């Protein structure tokens, strides 16, 4: 088997495993107080203690800019996040977690962590989990090192306001 064929098979297996897991997680989130997309936003914001620009947030969740804007607006209405103007940028918007959003993240996060353990942790032994983690980081880092076709941060991390 050529290296190219092996790479294609590896990608296919990875993509199908990821989709199977996403479907399971989506089923779980149907019973929880926020959607999987809302959780993704809350989790991403938790890594940005002072908030992040809306455009940077959209680079780290699987939604288009208009979709993330509408989602963030609904999340603000629900008290999960707050939006305010970006310092020095009249058009920029900074999104931050509210105390309520942080509490929801903690509650749902505990359930999600248990689901991850059920679906991923139970299928692999600790050595395999370390290998999976390391290979996934290696793949992500290789993409971060490749030329980026838009204005996203190639490190894979959202820009934190005020840093």
Buried (B, 14 or more C-beta within 10 A) or exposed (E): EEEEEEEEEEEEEBEEEEEEBEEBBEEBBEEBEBBBBBBBBBBBBBEBEEBBBBBBBBBBBEBEEEEBBEBBEEBBEBEBBBBEEBEEEEEBBBBBBBEEBBEBBEEBBEBBEEBBEEBBBEEEEEEEEEEBEEEEEEEEEEEBEEEEEEEBEEEEBBBBBEE
